[in-house]
């Protein structure tokens, strides 16, 4: 695995996967393919304190928000991200990392870390799910197959946010992407990475490889 070999050149890292709801096993399996990276589930504050980076999986953002409060993880996770801990969110994870959410529930809690405004369920209902091929800055080897399931998109990005990918005019099936065309679906701000799509579901590990590299570089920078 070329991406895994590239990651091996930096320090080792323990990457947690928030294990309250969503695609937890899929992210753990994807991260487990990289040398020098140990992936562990995180459900408690003590487990969060023991990791170098965190992945927020796809799932249901309002449910995850409530569970963060229930498990006393909301404030500790906010503090770790604000303090510079690398974080990656896919789909619902992107929503949680956004500073502002449109069409969210009034009681929904945000972790912050990304100076973006995202629109929840922007692509429509589950039956409107689709796949397309995306060119993602920072990911080599050609387009990434992206799966969108009740996904958000970025309505507005701050000056310090790097846009990594936008939706092309056509889906993988050759259909017109319609209103989704040109929408921002992958961003990075410092050590925080987010995608509106689910790389954990496709077997393409390159986005996870990018985050592993970010996490290991952060660990190496602290030494």
Protein Blocks (a to p, Z undefined) as FASTA:
>chain_A
ZZlmmmmmmccddddddffbcjfllmmmmmmmpghiacdddfbfklmmmpcbdcddeddf
klmmmmmmmnopmmmmmmmmmnopacddehjlmmmmpmbdghiafklccebjiacdddeh
klopfklgccdddddehiahiaaddddehiacdfbdcfklccfbdcdfbdfkopaekjmn
opafbdcehjaccdfbdfklnopaklmmmmmmmmmmmmmmmZZ
